[in-house]
Amino acid sequence: MKINFTHIQDSKVNSMISEHMRIIVGKLLEYYPTIECILLAGGYGRGEGSVILLPNGRVKPLGDYDIFIVTNSRIHPIRFNRMIKEIARIIQVSPTFLSIEVIPKLSLRRLNCDISKYELKVASKVLYGKDLHSLIPVKKEEVALSCGFITLSNRAIMMSRLLEIVINTPTEALSPKQRQECMFYCAKVFTEICTALSLLEGFYEPSYAERAELFQRYFDSMKKLKEEVPELPRKIKEYTEIKLFSAFDKKDLKEAILEASFYLRVSFLYFISKYLGVQLSPDDWHQNARLMYKGLRLSFLQSYVAPILKRKKLFFRPLVTLLTLIACLLENTIFVARIYQATGKLYLRPLLSWSYPAAKTYIATNLAFFSVDVSKMEINPELLREAYNYLIKAYPCNILTNNTDWSDWNLWKKISRACAQSIQLFVSYHIH
């Protein structure tokens, strides 16, 4: 079956990615001989992937390959990681480029209401085996609103990585390949702003292109956002086209970084204010952090628990609250164990709270990114300190000295990287 992986009409691009898929499927079958199905999801599965066309004629894919394996077989994590590295070496990508999730067949009917699971159902391609899409029960209206918060927070992580690059190297001194990769990150900010706001306003569709078109129509209903940034639909359309057609030389990178940072901040404040029913201020991040923590510590997980109970016709609020509290306690216990496994440190602080561990680390991530005034490349010391205080509620980060300078870029990098590490640790035990 012929699959178009991008919007670019270039046979070389399709041919290369097809070869990658052939190699990935072959290796997966070596390690998992009883695979029922292999699915390609994400941008490449929808035909909306992005690439860089290099001067030497090679094609470099951007983002990641989202692969889902349906199998009842299990392999040891060490062997799993060895498989990832082997595939990455053969197709010449970083191991982090390969996002491979294993789902037992019986679990297909019990998948949670995450946006990735809904897209797996309606917007993924079968690379091998049976078509099992119909077994996935997740409906569009069940997708947790917390996914919008996660989506925007992940963009804050990526923009922090981008800032690390341009802090050390002016944009003019970057190689053409580096500039295109940085532009890709900027474009993704706008596509994911559209994702989060479409979930919030009820017009979400898996396709980047379709979402961008719908955003033009629904923007009038976002009155407060329209007053502040009336040009946002035009920006979303512009950057969506840059991403879809891999036109990463179309815009000045420095301008793109400033725009991505500004619109991410504005959209984040709008999303959280409406999602939690609170009023966040662009000038009082101490209060913003307090309101986010109060609102997200249970609602983060409740938005996953409630649809599952509704699906089983067991929904009533006391049960939702009870199961959410039990789930938070379980998640904190697992997170403590994972921290010990990864760092050798027995860090018990997460157990002192009923709140969801990811809520704390995602709040810290956003505070760290928003502590940077990108237009001046200056750090807000109070906001960075706030980020640190929320991070250590869930994750060990012993980087302070007697003379800690909260405006220091090296300190900002350490805190930003610790935030990313804590989220990566959290995500890893939800995959395999």
ROBAKE-947828 format. One record per residue: residue in one letter; x, y, z of N, C-alpha, C in turn. Coordinates in steps of 0.05 Angstrom, whole numbers, padded with zeros to 5 digits, always signed. Layout:
! residues N
AXYZXYZXYZ/...
***
This chain:
! residues 432
M+00017-00024+00000+00000+00000+00000+00018+00025+00000/K+00012+00043-00018+00027+00068-00019+00017+00088+00001/I+00035+00099+00017+00028+00119+00037+00043+00145+00032/N+00028+00167+00032+00041+00194+00031+00046+00203+00059/F+00072+00208+00065+00079+00214+00092+00081+00244+00097/T+00082+00261+00076+00084+00290+00079+00066+00303+00057/H+00064+00329+00059+00050+00345+00038+00069+00351+00014/I+00095+00345+00017+00114+00351-00004+00111+00331-00027/Q+00108+00341-00050+00105+00323-00074+00133+00317-00084/D+00147+00299-00069+00174+00292-00076+00177+00262-00072/S+00181+00247-00093+00183+00218-00091+00206+00209-00074/K+00228+00225-00074+00251+00218-00058+00244+00217-00028/V+00228+00236-00019+00220+00237+00009+00203+00213+00016/N+00183+00207+00000+00166+00184+00006+00181+00158+00005/S+00200+00156-00014+00216+00132-00017+00233+00127+00007/M+00246+00148+00018+00263+00145+00041+00248+00137+00065/I+00225+00151+00070+00209+00144+00094+00197+00117+00092/S+00189+00109+00068+00179+00081+00064+00200+00061+00071/E+00226+00067+00063+00248+00048+00069+00252+00047+00099/H+00250+00070+00113+00252+00071+00142+00231+00053+00155/M+00206+00055+00144+00184+00039+00156+00189+00009+00151/R+00200+00003+00128+00206-00026+00122+00226-00036+00142/I+00247-00021+00147+00268-00029+00166+00257-00032+00194/I+00241-00012+00203+00229-00012+00229+00211-00036+00233/V+00194-00041+00214+00176-00064+00216+00192-00090+00218/G+00212-00093+00201+00229-00117+00201+00242-00122+00228/K+00253-00100+00240+00267-00103+00266+00246-00109+00288/L+00223-00096+00287+00203-00102+00308+00194-00131+00307/L+00192-00142+00283+00184-00170+00280+00206-00189+00290/E+00231-00180+00289+00253-00197+00300+00251-00198+00330/Y+00244-00176+00343+00243-00174+00372+00216-00183+00383/Y+00195-00179+00368+00168-00187+00376+00156-00205+00355/P+00161-00231+00356+00151-00249+00335+00121-00253+00334/T+00107-00245+00355+00077-00250+00354+00062-00223+00352/I+00072-00204+00337+00059-00179+00334+00033-00182+00318/E+00011-00170+00328-00015-00171+00314-00017-00148+00294/C-00005-00125+00302-00009-00101+00285+00013-00081+00292/I+00022-00066+00271+00040-00043+00275+00027-00019+00262/L+00025+00003+00277+00012+00027+00267+00031+00050+00267/L+00029+00067+00247+00044+00092+00246+00025+00115+00251/A+00029+00129+00273+00012+00152+00280+00027+00178+00277/G+00017+00199+00289+00030+00225+00289+00029+00238+00261/G+00046+00258+00257+00046+00273+00232+00051+00255+00208/Y+00070+00237+00209+00076+00219+00186+00053+00200+00181/G+00039+00191+00201+00016+00174+00197-00008+00188+00184/R-00009+00215+00188-00031+00231+00176-00022+00242+00148/G+00002+00237+00140+00012+00249+00116+00019+00278+00119/E+00027+00286+00144+00034+00314+00150+00061+00317+00163/G+00079+00298+00157+00106+00299+00169+00122+00322+00157/S+00145+00327+00169+00163+00348+00160+00191+00337+00156/V+00205+00349+00136+00232+00339+00130+00250+00363+00122/I+00276+00359+00123+00295+00377+00112+00308+00364+00088/L+00309+00378+00065+00323+00368+00041+00351+00379+00042/L+00370+00362+00047+00398+00370+00051+00412+00374+00024/P+00433+00391+00023+00447+00397-00002+00459+00372-00015/N+00466+00352+00001+00479+00327-00010+00458+00308-00021/G+00433+00317-00022+00412+00300-00034+00398+00282-00013/R+00408+00281+00011+00395+00265+00032+00370+00279+00043/V+00353+00264+00055+00329+00275+00067+00330+00269+00097/K+00327+00290+00113+00327+00287+00143+00298+00291+00153/P+00286+00270+00165+00259+00273+00176+00261+00289+00202/L+00241+00304+00208+00239+00321+00233+00217+00311+00251/G+00219+00318+00276+00198+00309+00295+00205+00282+00305/D+00187+00262+00302+00193+00235+00309+00173+00216+00295/Y+00181+00191+00294+00163+00170+00283+00147+00158+00307/D+00121+00162+00306+00104+00151+00327+00094+00123+00319/I+00106+00103+00330+00100+00075+00323+00086+00061+00347/F+00064+00048+00341+00050+00032+00362+00049+00003+00353/I+00057-00014+00372+00057-00043+00367+00035-00056+00384/V+00018-00071+00371-00002-00086+00386+00007-00115+00388/T+00014-00124+00412+00024-00151+00416+00020-00159+00445/N+00018-00185+00450+00017-00195+00478+00044-00204+00487/S+00065-00202+00470+00092-00208+00477+00104-00186+00494/R+00123-00193+00511+00138-00173+00527+00167-00178+00524/I+00183-00157+00524+00212-00160+00525+00223-00143+00547/H+00247-00150+00557+00259-00135+00579+00266-00107+00570/P+00263-00087+00588+00269-00059+00580+00297-00055+00568/I+00317-00071+00578+00344-00069+00567+00344-00077+00538/R+00330-00099+00532+00329-00109+00505+00313-00089+00487/F+00292-00077+00499+00276-00057+00484+00294-00034+00476/N+00310-00024+00495+00328-00001+00489+00349-00009+00469/R+00358-00034+00470+00378-00043+00450+00365-00043+00422/M+00340-00051+00421+00325-00051+00395+00323-00022+00384/I+00316-00003+00401+00313+00024+00393+00340+00035+00381/K+00361+00029+00395+00388+00039+00386+00396+00026+00360/E+00389+00000+00357+00396-00014+00332+00381-00002+00308/I+00355+00003+00312+00339+00015+00290+00349+00043+00283/A+00355+00059+00304+00365+00086+00300+00391+00086+00285/R+00409+00067+00292+00435+00066+00278+00431+00059+00248/I+00413+00041+00242+00409+00032+00215+00397+00054+00197/I+00377+00069+00208+00364+00089+00192+00376+00117+00196/Q+00397+00118+00213+00413+00142+00217+00397+00165+00228/V+00383+00159+00251+00370+00180+00266+00377+00177+00295/S+00371+00197+00312+00376+00195+00340+00355+00175+00353/P+00363+00159+00373+00344+00142+00386+00319+00156+00396/T+00322+00182+00404+00300+00197+00414+00279+00203+00392/F+00288+00200+00367+00269+00205+00345+00248+00182+00342/L+00254+00160+00354+00236+00136+00353+00219+00135+00377/S+00193+00140+00374+00174+00137+00396+00158+00112+00391/I+00166+00090+00404+00153+00064+00400+00138+00056+00425/E+00113+00052+00423+00096+00045+00446+00084+00017+00441/V+00086+00000+00462+00075-00027+00460+00048-00028+00475/I+00028-00038+00461+00001-00041+00473-00008-00070+00471/P-00013-00083+00494-00025-00110+00493-00052-00109+00479/K-00058-00129+00464-00083-00129+00448-00108-00124+00466/L-00108-00138+00489-00131-00134+00507-00134-00106+00517/S-00112-00092+00518-00113-00064+00528-00124-00044+00508/L-00126-00052+00483-00136-00034+00462-00164-00024+00470/R-00180-00042+00482-00207-00034+00489-00208-00018+00515/R-00185-00014+00528-00185+00000+00553-00166+00025+00552/L-00160+00034+00529-00142+00057+00527-00154+00082+00539/N-00136+00098+00552-00146+00122+00564-00153+00143+00544/C-00164+00166+00553-00175+00186+00535-00155+00207+00528/D-00131+00198+00522-00109+00216+00513-00113+00223+00484/I-00104+00246+00476-00107+00255+00448-00092+00236+00429/S-00069+00226+00438-00054+00208+00421-00069+00182+00415/K-00085+00173+00434-00100+00148+00431-00124+00153+00412/Y-00136+00176+00413-00157+00182+00394-00146+00184+00366/E-00123+00198+00363-00110+00200+00336-00101+00173+00326/L-00093+00155+00345-00086+00128+00337-00109+00114+00324/K-00133+00119+00335-00157+00107+00325-00165+00117+00297/V-00165+00143+00294-00177+00155+00269-00156+00166+00249/A-00131+00167+00257-00111+00180+00239-00084+00167+00239/S-00084+00140+00239-00059+00125+00237-00061+00105+00214/K-00038+00096+00205-00036+00078+00182-00026+00051+00192/V-00037+00029+00181-00028+00002+00187-00003-00004+00170/L+00019-00009+00184+00044-00016+00171+00047-00046+00168/Y+00034-00061+00186+00036-00090+00186+00013-00102+00201/G+00003-00125+00192-00017-00140+00207-00045-00131+00202/K-00062-00139+00222-00091-00134+00220-00097-00104+00225/D-00120-00096+00214-00130-00069+00220-00147-00071+00246/L-00136-00061+00268-00150-00063+00294-00161-00036+00304/H-00163-00017+00286-00173+00010+00294-00200+00008+00308/S-00217-00010+00299-00244-00011+00310-00245-00019+00339/L-00223-00031+00349-00223-00040+00377-00217-00017+00397/I-00208+00005+00386-00201+00028+00403-00227+00044+00409/P-00234+00047+00435-00260+00058+00442-00261+00089+00444/V-00238+00102+00444-00236+00130+00451-00252+00147+00430/K-00269+00164+00440-00285+00182+00423-00274+00211+00425/K-00279+00227+00404-00269+00254+00404-00277+00270+00428/E-00303+00267+00436-00313+00283+00459-00302+00273+00485/E-00288+00250+00486-00277+00240+00510-00248+00249+00515/V-00235+00261+00494-00207+00269+00497-00204+00288+00520/A-00186+00282+00538-00182+00298+00563-00172+00326+00556/L-00184+00346+00568-00175+00374+00564-00146+00378+00575/S-00138+00361+00594-00111+00362+00604-00091+00359+00581/C-00099+00346+00559-00081+00342+00536-00073+00369+00524/G-00091+00389+00525-00085+00415+00515-00063+00428+00532/F-00065+00425+00558-00044+00435+00576-00017+00422+00571/I-00018+00395+00568+00007+00380+00562+00019+00389+00536/T+00002+00392+00515+00011+00400+00489+00026+00427+00490/L+00014+00447+00504+00027+00473+00506+00053+00471+00522/S+00052+00455+00544+00076+00452+00561+00099+00439+00546/N+00092+00419+00529+00113+00407+00512+00126+00427+00493/R+00111+00446+00484+00122+00467+00467+00141+00485+00483/A+00134+00489+00509+00152+00505+00526+00179+00490+00529/I+00178+00464+00532+00202+00448+00534+00219+00452+00508/M+00207+00449+00485+00221+00451+00460+00232+00479+00456/M+00217+00499+00463+00227+00527+00460+00250+00532+00479/S+00249+00520+00503+00272+00523+00521+00297+00511+00509/R+00295+00488+00495+00318+00476+00481+00328+00495+00459/L+00309+00507+00445+00316+00525+00424+00331+00549+00435/L+00321+00560+00458+00335+00583+00470+00363+00576+00479/E+00367+00551+00488+00394+00543+00495+00413+00545+00472/I+00403+00539+00448+00419+00540+00424+00426+00569+00417/V+00406+00586+00417+00411+00614+00408+00424+00631+00429/I+00423+00622+00455+00438+00637+00475+00468+00635+00469/N+00477+00612+00461+00506+00607+00456+00515+00615+00428/T+00496+00614+00409+00503+00619+00381+00482+00638+00369/P+00490+00661+00359+00471+00679+00345+00457+00664+00322/T+00433+00671+00316+00418+00657+00295+00433+00659+00268/E+00447+00682+00264+00461+00686+00238+00484+00666+00235/A+00495+00656+00258+00518+00639+00257+00510+00609+00256/L+00485+00603+00258+00476+00575+00256+00479+00565+00228/S+00484+00539+00225+00485+00527+00198+00457+00526+00186/P+00455+00524+00160+00428+00523+00147+00411+00501+00159/K+00423+00478+00165+00408+00455+00176+00397+00462+00204/Q+00414+00475+00221+00406+00483+00247+00383+00503+00246/R+00385+00522+00228+00364+00543+00225+00338+00530+00218/Q+00339+00511+00200+00314+00498+00191+00302+00482+00214/E+00318+00468+00230+00308+00453+00252+00296+00472+00273/C+00309+00494+00278+00298+00514+00297+00271+00525+00287/M+00270+00530+00261+00245+00540+00249+00222+00520+00252/F+00229+00494+00249+00210+00473+00253+00198+00474+00282/Y+00215+00478+00302+00205+00481+00329+00186+00505+00332/C+00193+00527+00320+00176+00551+00321+00149+00545+00308/A+00150+00533+00284+00125+00527+00270+00107+00508+00287/K+00120+00489+00300+00105+00470+00317+00090+00484+00340/V+00102+00506+00350+00088+00521+00371+00060+00530+00361/F+00058+00539+00336+00033+00549+00326+00014+00526+00319/T+00024+00504+00309+00006+00482+00304-00006+00471+00330/E+00010+00471+00352+00001+00460+00377-00016+00481+00393/I-00011+00507+00388-00030+00526+00399-00058+00521+00388/C-00058+00515+00362-00083+00509+00349-00095+00483+00360/T-00078+00463+00365-00088+00438+00377-00102+00443+00404/A-00088+00457+00422-00098+00462+00449-00124+00478+00448/L-00124+00499+00433-00148+00516+00432-00171+00503+00418/S-00166+00485+00399-00188+00471+00386-00200+00451+00405/L-00184+00439+00423-00195+00421+00443-00212+00437+00463/L-00202+00460+00471-00216+00477+00490-00243+00487+00479/E-00243+00494+00453-00267+00506+00441-00285+00486+00427/G-00276+00461+00426-00294+00440+00416-00294+00436+00386/F-00272+00443+00371-00272+00439+00342-00247+00423+00334/Y-00236+00407+00352-00212+00392+00347-00215+00372+00325/E-00196+00371+00307-00193+00350+00286-00164+00341+00285/P-00158+00316+00279-00130+00307+00280-00111+00321+00260/S-00122+00330+00237-00105+00341+00216-00096+00370+00222/Y-00070+00375+00220-00060+00403+00223-00074+00422+00204/A-00076+00414+00179-00087+00432+00158-00116+00437+00164/E-00131+00417+00171-00160+00420+00177-00164+00438+00201/R-00148+00433+00222-00150+00449+00247-00145+00479+00241/A-00124+00484+00225-00118+00512+00219-00140+00526+00204/E-00154+00511+00186-00177+00523+00172-00200+00528+00190/L-00206+00509+00208-00228+00512+00227-00222+00535+00246/F-00197+00539+00253-00190+00560+00272-00198+00587+00261/Q-00196+00591+00235-00204+00617+00223-00234+00622+00228/R-00250+00600+00228-00279+00603+00231-00287+00606+00261/Y-00274+00593+00278-00282+00592+00306-00269+00614+00323/F-00250+00629+00312-00236+00648+00328-00253+00670+00339/D-00274+00677+00325-00292+00699+00334-00304+00692+00361/S-00307+00667+00368-00319+00659+00394-00299+00662+00417/M-00274+00666+00410-00253+00669+00431-00249+00699+00436/K-00269+00712+00447-00269+00741+00447-00245+00754+00461/K-00238+00744+00485-00216+00755+00500-00190+00752+00485/L-00186+00729+00473-00161+00724+00457-00161+00742+00432/K-00184+00745+00420-00186+00761+00395-00180+00791+00401/E-00187+00800+00425-00181+00828+00432-00151+00832+00435/E-00138+00811+00446-00109+00814+00452-00092+00808+00427/V-00099+00788+00412-00082+00780+00388-00100+00775+00364/P-00112+00795+00352-00131+00791+00330-00118+00777+00306/E-00092+00779+00304-00078+00768+00281-00071+00738+00284/L-00078+00726+00307-00070+00698+00312-00079+00678+00291/P-00103+00679+00280-00110+00660+00259-00092+00661+00235/R-00084+00685+00227-00065+00689+00205-00038+00676+00211/K-00029+00680+00235-00003+00669+00243-00004+00638+00244/I-00026+00627+00254-00029+00598+00254-00029+00587+00226/K-00043+00600+00208-00044+00590+00181-00016+00592+00168/E-00002+00614+00172+00024+00618+00161+00044+00597+00170/Y+00045+00592+00196+00065+00573+00207+00056+00544+00202/T+00030+00539+00200+00022+00512+00193+00031+00505+00165/E+00029+00523+00147+00038+00519+00119+00069+00515+00118/I+00083+00530+00135+00112+00527+00136+00119+00499+00145/K+00104+00489+00165+00109+00462+00176+00101+00440+00155/L+00077+00443+00144+00067+00422+00126+00084+00420+00100/F+00094+00442+00090+00109+00441+00065+00139+00444+00069/S+00147+00441+00095+00176+00442+00102+00189+00467+00090/A+00175+00489+00091+00186+00514+00079+00200+00530+00101/F+00222+00518+00112+00234+00529+00136+00253+00553+00130/D+00257+00559+00105+00273+00582+00098+00255+00607+00091/K+00229+00603+00095+00210+00623+00086+00210+00648+00104/K+00219+00645+00129+00216+00667+00149+00242+00670+00164/D+00247+00695+00174+00271+00700+00190+00268+00686+00217/L+00289+00672+00224+00288+00655+00249+00286+00672+00274/K+00300+00694+00276+00298+00711+00299+00270+00721+00304/E+00257+00730+00282+00229+00739+00284+00211+00716+00292/A+00216+00692+00282+00200+00669+00288+00202+00661+00318/I+00226+00663+00329+00230+00657+00358+00214+00676+00375/L+00216+00702+00368+00201+00722+00383+00171+00718+00381/E+00161+00712+00357+00132+00708+00354+00123+00682+00368/A+00138+00661+00365+00130+00636+00378+00129+00639+00409/S+00149+00653+00420+00149+00657+00449+00126+00674+00458/F+00120+00695+00444+00099+00713+00451+00071+00700+00449/Y+00066+00687+00427+00039+00675+00423+00035+00650+00441/L+00057+00636+00448+00054+00614+00466+00046+00623+00494/R+00058+00645+00503+00051+00656+00529+00022+00666+00530/V+00014+00680+00510-00014+00691+00509-00034+00668+00508/S-00028+00648+00491-00047+00626+00487-00048+00608+00512/F-00025+00605+00526-00024+00589+00550-00041+00602+00572/L-00039+00628+00575-00055+00642+00595-00085+00640+00589/Y-00092+00643+00564-00120+00640+00556-00130+00612+00561/F-00115+00592+00553-00123+00564+00556-00128+00557+00585/I-00108+00563+00602-00110+00555+00631-00132+00571+00644/S-00135+00596+00638-00157+00612+00650-00184+00600+00645/K-00189+00592+00619-00215+00581+00612-00218+00553+00622/Y-00197+00537+00620-00198+00509+00628-00204+00506+00658/L-00190+00522+00674-00193+00520+00703-00214+00539+00714/G-00224+00557+00697-00244+00576+00707-00233+00597+00726/V-00208+00605+00721-00194+00625+00738-00184+00647+00720/Q-00176+00669+00732-00165+00691+00716-00135+00694+00721/L-00119+00686+00702-00090+00689+00704-00081+00716+00694/S-00060+00726+00705-00050+00752+00698-00022+00750+00686/P-00017+00765+00664+00010+00764+00652+00031+00777+00670/D+00023+00790+00691+00041+00805+00708+00045+00793+00736/D+00031+00772+00743+00033+00761+00770+00035+00730+00768/W+00059+00721+00762+00063+00692+00758+00063+00677+00784/H+00069+00690+00806+00068+00677+00832+00039+00668+00837/Q+00020+00686+00833-00008+00680+00836-00017+00660+00814/N-00008+00663+00790-00014+00644+00769-00007+00616+00776/A+00018+00613+00787+00027+00586+00794+00010+00574+00816/R+00003+00591+00835-00014+00581+00857-00042+00571+00847/L-00053+00587+00829-00079+00580+00818-00078+00555+00800/M-00056+00553+00785-00052+00529+00768-00049+00504+00785/Y-00033+00506+00806-00028+00483+00823-00054+00474+00837/K-00069+00493+00847-00094+00487+00860-00114+00474+00841/G-00115+00484+00816-00134+00474+00797-00126+00448+00784/L-00100+00444+00779-00090+00422+00764-00084+00397+00780/R-00080+00400+00806-00069+00377+00821-00088+00353+00821/L-00114+00358+00818-00133+00336+00815-00146+00335+00788/S-00153+00359+00777-00168+00360+00751-00151+00349+00729/F-00124+00351+00731-00106+00339+00711-00114+00310+00705/L-00117+00295+00727-00123+00266+00724-00153+00261+00722/Q-00169+00278+00734-00198+00274+00733-00208+00274+00704/S-00196+00290+00687-00205+00291+00659-00200+00266+00644/Y-00183+00248+00655-00179+00222+00644-00197+00201+00656/V-00201+00204+00683-00217+00184+00698-00247+00186+00690/A-00258+00211+00689-00287+00214+00685-00297+00201+00660/P-00285+00205+00636-00296+00193+00612-00296+00162+00613/I-00276+00150+00626-00276+00121+00628-00299+00111+00645/L-00305+00125+00667-00328+00118+00683-00354+00122+00669/K-00356+00143+00653-00380+00148+00637-00384+00125+00617/R-00361+00117+00605-00362+00095+00585-00373+00070+00598/K-00367+00065+00624-00376+00041+00638-00402+00045+00653/K-00414+00070+00649-00439+00077+00662-00437+00075+00693/L-00413+00084+00703-00408+00084+00732-00402+00113+00742/F-00410+00133+00725-00402+00160+00732-00419+00172+00754/F-00407+00179+00776-00418+00198+00795-00395+00210+00810/R-00398+00236+00817-00375+00252+00825-00359+00241+00849/P-00372+00231+00870-00356+00220+00892-00337+00198+00883/L-00346+00181+00865-00329+00159+00855-00306+00170+00838/V-00312+00190+00822-00291+00203+00806-00269+00214+00824/T-00277+00228+00845-00258+00240+00864-00242+00219+00878/L-00256+00198+00888-00242+00177+00902-00221+00163+00884/L-00229+00155+00860-00211+00141+00842-00188+00160+00833/T-00193+00186+00831-00172+00204+00824-00151+00206+00846/L-00160+00207+00871-00142+00208+00894-00125+00183+00895/I-00138+00160+00891-00123+00135+00892-00103+00134+00869/A-00111+00143+00845-00093+00144+00822-00069+00162+00827/C-00074+00185+00840-00053+00204+00846-00033+00192+00866/L-00043+00178+00886-00025+00165+00905-00008+00144+00892/L-00021+00128+00874-00007+00107+00859+00015+00120+00841/E+00007+00141+00827+00026+00154+00808+00050+00165+00823/N+00045+00178+00846+00067+00189+00862+00085+00167+00872/T+00074+00144+00880+00090+00122+00890+00108+00111+00867/I+00096+00107+00844+00111+00098+00820+00133+00118+00813/F+00126+00143+00814+00145+00164+00806+00169+00164+00825/V+00164+00160+00851+00186+00158+00871+00205+00134+00864/A+00192+00112+00857+00208+00088+00849+00224+00093+00824/R+00212+00107+00804+00226+00113+00779+00249+00132+00784/I+00245+00152+00802+00267+00170+00808+00290+00155+00820/Y+00284+00136+00838+00305+00120+00851+00320+00103+00830/Q+00304+00091+00812+00316+00074+00791+00334+00091+00773/A+00326+00115+00766+00341+00132+00747+00364+00146+00760/T+00362+00155+00785+00382+00172+00798+00396+00159+00821/G+00385+00138+00832+00397+00125+00856+00389+00141+00882/K+00371+00160+00879+00363+00177+00902+00335+00169+00911/L+00331+00164+00937+00305+00159+00948+00292+00186+00955/Y+00277+00196+00937+00265+00223+00940+00236+00220+00946/L+00229+00224+00972+00202+00218+00981+00183+00242+00980/R+00192+00265+00972+00175+00288+00974+00149+00286+00958/P+00148+00273+00934+00123+00270+00920+00101+00256+00937/L+00109+00239+00956+00089+00224+00972+00076+00242+00993/L+00087+00266+00997+00075+00285+01016+00051+00300+01005/S+00044+00294+00980+00022+00309+00967+00004+00289+00953/W-00022+00296+00952-00042+00281+00936-00042+00289+00907/S-00028+00310+00901-00030+00321+00874-00014+00304+00854/Y-00022+00305+00829-00011+00289+00807+00018+00299+00802/P+00038+00281+00801+00066+00289+00798+00071+00305+00772/A+00058+00297+00750+00063+00311+00725+00053+00340+00726/A+00032+00345+00741+00021+00372+00743+00043+00391+00754/K+00058+00381+00774+00078+00398+00786+00101+00403+00767/T+00110+00382+00753+00133+00385+00735+00126+00402+00711/Y+00101+00399+00701+00093+00415+00678+00090+00444+00686/I+00080+00449+00710+00078+00477+00719+00106+00489+00720/A+00125+00474+00732+00153+00484+00734+00164+00489+00706/T+00159+00472+00687+00169+00475+00660+00160+00501+00648/N+00134+00507+00650+00123+00532+00639+00134+00556+00653/L+00137+00555+00679+00148+00578+00694+00177+00583+00686/A+00192+00562+00682+00220+00565+00674+00222+00579+00646/F+00205+00569+00627+00206+00581+00601+00197+00610+00601/F+00175+00615+00615+00164+00642+00616+00180+00661+00633/S+00200+00651+00647+00218+00669+00663+00237+00684+00644/V+00238+00676+00619+00256+00689+00600+00241+00710+00584/D+00250+00734+00584+00240+00755+00567+00256+00752+00541/V+00244+00739+00521+00259+00732+00496+00267+00757+00481/S+00251+00778+00482+00258+00803+00467+00283+00816+00477/K+00289+00813+00504+00313+00824+00515+00333+00803+00523/M+00325+00778+00521+00342+00755+00530+00352+00760+00559/E+00332+00765+00576+00337+00769+00604+00319+00750+00620/I+00329+00743+00644+00314+00724+00661+00301+00739+00684/N+00276+00732+00690+00262+00742+00713+00269+00724+00737/P+00286+00734+00755+00296+00717+00777+00274+00705+00795/E+00254+00721+00801+00232+00712+00819+00216+00689+00806/L+00212+00691+00780+00197+00671+00765+00213+00645+00763/L+00239+00647+00758+00256+00623+00757+00257+00609+00784/R+00258+00625+00806+00258+00613+00833+00231+00598+00837/E+00209+00610+00827+00183+00597+00829+00183+00571+00814/A+00195+00570+00791+00197+00546+00775+00212+00524+00791/Y+00234+00532+00803+00250+00513+00819+00233+00502+00843/N+00219+00519+00856+00203+00511+00879+00181+00490+00872/Y+00170+00493+00848+00150+00474+00840+00163+00448+00830/L+00186+00450+00818+00200+00427+00808+00207+00408+00831/I+00218+00419+00853+00227+00402+00875+00204+00390+00891/K+00180+00399+00886+00157+00385+00898+00154+00356+00887/A+00166+00351+00863+00163+00325+00851+00190+00312+00843/Y+00211+00328+00840+00236+00317+00828+00260+00329+00842/P+00281+00312+00848+00305+00323+00861+00321+00341+00842/C+00328+00364+00852+00343+00383+00836+00361+00400+00854/N+00382+00388+00864+00400+00401+00884+00422+00416+00870/I+00415+00441+00861+00434+00456+00846+00439+00484+00859/L+00428+00488+00882+00432+00514+00895+00458+00516+00910/T+00469+00540+00912+00492+00546+00928+00486+00569+00947/N+00505+00576+00964+00501+00598+00983+00497+00624+00968/N+00508+00626+00944+00507+00651+00929+00492+00648+00903/T+00470+00634+00904+00455+00628+00879+00446+00654+00866/D+00453+00657+00840+00444+00680+00824+00421+00671+00806/W+00397+00679+00813+00373+00670+00798+00370+00683+00771/S+00388+00701+00764+00387+00713+00737+00409+00701+00719/D+00422+00680+00729+00444+00667+00714+00434+00648+00694/W+00444+00650+00669+00435+00632+00647+00442+00603+00652/N+00465+00598+00665+00472+00570+00671+00453+00557+00690/L+00443+00572+00710+00424+00562+00729+00397+00557+00714/W+00389+00575+00696+00365+00572+00681+00366+00546+00664/K+00389+00541+00652+00393+00517+00636+00390+00492+00653/K+00402+00492+00677+00401+00469+00694+00372+00463+00703/I+00357+00484+00710+00329+00480+00718+00312+00471+00695/S+00316+00483+00672+00301+00475+00648+00306+00446+00640/R+00331+00438+00642+00338+00411+00635+00327+00391+00656/A+00327+00399+00681+00316+00382+00702+00286+00378+00698/C+00273+00400+00690+00244+00398+00684+00239+00378+00661/A+00255+00380+00640+00252+00362+00617+00258+00333+00626/Q+00279+00329+00642+00285+00302+00652+00263+00290+00668/S+00251+00306+00685+00229+00296+00702+00205+00288+00686/I+00199+00304+00665+00176+00297+00648+00182+00272+00631/Q+00207+00270+00621+00215+00246+00606+00213+00221+00624/L+00221+00224+00649+00218+00202+00667+00189+00194+00672/F+00172+00213+00674+00144+00208+00678+00132+00195+00653/V+00139+00205+00630+00127+00195+00605+00137+00166+00600/S+00162+00160+00608+00173+00134+00601+00158+00111+00613/Y+00148+00114+00638+00134+00091+00649+00105+00090+00641/H+00096+00108+00624+00069+00106+00612+00070+00095+00584/I+00094+00086+00575+00098+00076+00548+00102+00046+00548/H+00120+00035+00563+00125+00007+00562+00132-00004+00590/
***
